[in-house]
Amino acid sequence: MQGSRPCKSCGKRTIIHDDETSSLVCSSCGIVQEFDDLQHHFGGLTGPTGTFVRTGTAGSGSTYSYKETKIYKAKGTIEHLTALLNLSPSKMDEVRAMVEIITEGEYGQGDWFPVFVGACTYVVMRKDNKSLPLVEVAEKVCCDVYEIGKMVSRVVEFLELKLPEFDIVKTFEKAVQVCFDAVSIEKGKIERMLKQGIFLVQCLVKWFLTTGRRPLPAVVSVLVFVAQLNDIDVQIEDLAKELNVAVATSRLRYKELLESLVKVAQALPWGKNITVKNIVKNAPFVIQYMELKSLSKNGVKKKPLERVELHLDDLISDCLMKGVLYGRDSYGTANDSQYFEIEGRSSSPRLSSDDLDKLKISHEGLSMINSELLTEISNAKAVEESGNNNKRKRGSEFDLSEYGEWWKGKSPLCKKLLLKQIMEKDVGLDAMPPSFINGCLANQRRREKIKAAKLRIKGIMSPPNAGSGDRDIVCVSECTSIGKKRRKKGLKIDTDWEDFIVETLLLHQVKEEEIEKGHYSTLLDLHVFNSSIK
């Protein structure tokens, strides 16, 4: 074979065959010629036999088939994902067993398999009433939450399972551990926040603010509110990011929580002055009222608010005690609380509504006292923050949450209850589901549009006399013709796209009951666009 072709390195035709390596080598420069190991075997059926190469070998002495390799990699994926989700070894075995049952021992590989493992992990945790948000699973698997939700539905349908209801209380407990684990907070304050949060979460369940909605935004809203009650500075954006929740949805749930507490506060004597802006300052009184209401037994005649005992002696003593001084001179006067002290305080009776009647303190007076107290507190905070160091004794800041230990934690709603038990409790507000209220308002709005459309149609079909001067009924043609003039003058047009659709459906003799439901696209397809096909 010498001189058959030039060398790729030196260009000389000095290529020879090496019998030991079965390769072509240049005798001049010693370079092995690449990609030219093809050996031509001459002969008939009994000629020399070629070399057979076995695929799938993994080192010397071991041989794995395709199925064994696939199962090995699938088990590695299961262990990796379950470790990311902090599952125990027993739960990991349950996930592996579920995967094996569904795939009939074949396991799988590809982009779908991690999603499938995440769905099985979620189902295993839900079966055991453990808290594992689907958003967290989707984040670890690196897929969309809707994609893994579809996979969960397929797994549940295949295994014919009936998962228990989502436990929002355990989700809140886990959220407290996740968000405040690295923060140096007293253990007693954490337990206090847990009880207050569980109380408010179950109140949200009673007010239907979690029905048909994602639970995590509601958990974030309660977590922010409870943190503010306990003087912990947190931002709703940080907690939403920590729990992988949409910030806009969390803000909406927080707003709904404040609005519900404002509705409960209307039963207090100064409830007219409580709004969304100052509900956090009045929250101790509102939550204490809710706690007292939840302690009332079913079937017992409920006492009105005026019969609830007010601890006025504690309030006056705490406001005038020696440690709470607002701008009093250093040489000041004696402790004024001595004039309001009652001997034998532990055995002294509390002031009830009859005693209040003797004192002749009206609801307006209590409201004024509360407003002045809040104003003094805000002024004291402003003076302290401004750093005005004068020669006055300044005690500790007066905190409403410290008054009389307003949080007792004795309500049954501080512990996890069944849905039936939650609905039987009274917390001062019986709200309707927001979707039901919005649906009723939408139906009412559509009824008004139907009435207005009928008046416009009647005005077009039988216009009023030209000399009567009655121009109360506005025609559609008039609104469209003078639209530009009205825009220039800043006037608002009376009709919109929905009014035109309602008029069209009425002209095609569609029933008003069907129009009130609001399925405009379906009604247009049935009665307008397909009216000629019958």
Long-range contacts (C-beta under 8 A, 24 or more apart in sequence): 2-27, 7-31, 7-33, 8-33, 8-34, 67-106, 70-106, 70-107, 70-108, 70-109, 71-107, 73-109, 74-99, 74-107, 74-108, 74-109, 74-113, 75-107, 77-113, 77-114, 77-117, 78-117, 81-114, 81-117, 81-118, 81-121, 81-140, 81-141, 82-117, 82-121, 84-140, 85-121, 85-132, 85-136, 85-137, 85-140, 87-121, 87-125, 91-121, 91-124, 91-125, 91-128, 94-124, 95-120, 95-121, 95-124, 98-123, 98-124, 98-155, 98-159, 101-159, 102-155, 102-158, 102-159, 114-141, 114-142, 114-143, 115-141, 115-143, 115-147, 115-148, 115-151, 116-151, 116-155, 117-141, 118-143, 118-148, 118-151, 119-148, 119-151, 119-152, 119-154, 119-155, 120-155, 122-148, 122-152, 123-152, 123-155, 123-156, 123-159, 123-161, 123-163, 126-163, 126-164, 126-166, 127-161, 127-163, 127-164, 129-164, 129-167, 129-170, 130-170, 131-167, 131-170, 131-171, 131-173, 131-174, 133-171, 133-216, 133-243, 133-244, 135-216, 135-243, 135-244, 135-245, 136-244, 139-244, 165-419, 166-215, 167-416, 168-201, 168-205, 168-210, 168-215, 168-218, 168-219, 169-198, 169-201, 169-202, 169-416, 170-416, 171-215, 171-216, 171-219, 172-197, 172-198, 172-201, 172-219, 172-222, 172-223, 173-198, 175-216, 175-219, 175-220, 175-223, 175-239, 175-243, 176-223, 178-242, 178-243, 179-223, 179-234, 179-239, 179-242, 179-243, 180-232, 183-232, 185-232, 189-230, 189-232, 192-230, 192-407, 192-409, 193-226, 193-227, 193-230, 195-407, 195-409, 195-414, 196-226, 196-229, 196-230, 196-287, 196-407, 196-409, 196-414, 197-222, 197-223, 197-226, 198-413, 198-414, 198-415, 198-416, 199-287, 199-290, 199-291, 199-411, 199-413, 199-414, 200-225, 200-226, 200-257, 200-287, 202-413, 202-416, 202-417, 202-422, 203-260, 203-290, 203-413, 203-427, 204-257, 204-260, 205-419, 205-422, 206-422, 206-423, 206-425, 206-427, 206-431, 207-260, 207-429, 207-431, 208-431, 208-432, 208-433, 208-434, 209-253, 209-256, 209-257, 209-260, 209-434, 211-433, 211-435, 212-435, 214-245, 214-249, 216-243, 216-244, 216-245, 217-245, 217-246, 217-249, 217-250, 217-252, 217-253, 218-253, 218-257, 219-243, 220-245, 220-250, 220-253, 220-254, 221-250, 221-253, 221-254, 221-256, 221-257, 222-257, 224-250, 224-254, 225-254, 225-257, 225-258, 225-280, 225-283, 228-280, 229-280, 229-283, 229-284, 229-401, 230-401, 231-399, 231-401, 256-434, 260-429, 260-431, 261-286, 263-429, 263-431, 264-289, 264-290, 264-427, 264-428, 264-429, 265-289, 267-305, 267-428, 268-305, 269-305, 269-363, 269-366, 269-367, 270-363, 270-366, 270-367, 270-370, 270-371, 272-367, 273-367, 273-370, 273-371, 278-374, 281-374, 281-377, 281-400, 282-370, 282-400, 284-400, 284-401, 284-403, 284-406, 284-407, 285-400, 285-406, 287-406, 287-407, 288-406, 288-407, 288-408, 289-428, 290-411, 290-427, 290-428, 291-407, 291-408, 291-410, 291-411, 293-426, 293-427, 293-428, 294-411, 294-412, 294-413, 294-425, 294-426, 294-427, 295-410, 295-411, 295-412, 296-426, 298-424, 302-426, 306-353, 306-356, 307-352, 307-353, 308-353, 309-350, 309-351, 309-352, 310-350, 310-351, 310-352, 310-356, 311-350, 311-351, 311-404, 312-351, 313-340, 313-342, 313-345, 313-348, 313-350, 313-351, 314-403, 314-404, 315-403, 315-404, 316-340, 317-341, 318-398, 318-402, 318-403, 318-404, 319-373, 319-398, 322-395, 323-395, 323-396, 324-395, 324-396, 324-398, 325-392, 325-393, 325-394, 325-395, 326-376, 326-379, 326-380, 326-398, 327-383, 327-392, 327-394, 328-392, 328-393, 329-391, 329-392, 329-393, 330-391, 330-392, 330-393, 332-393, 442-518, 443-516, 443-517, 443-518, 446-502, 446-515, 446-516, 446-518, 447-512, 447-516, 449-498, 449-499, 449-502, 450-502, 450-506, 450-512, 450-515, 450-516, 452-494, 452-499, 453-499, 453-502, 453-503, 453-506, 454-506, 456-495, 456-503, 457-503, 457-506, 457-507, 476-500, 476-503, 504-528
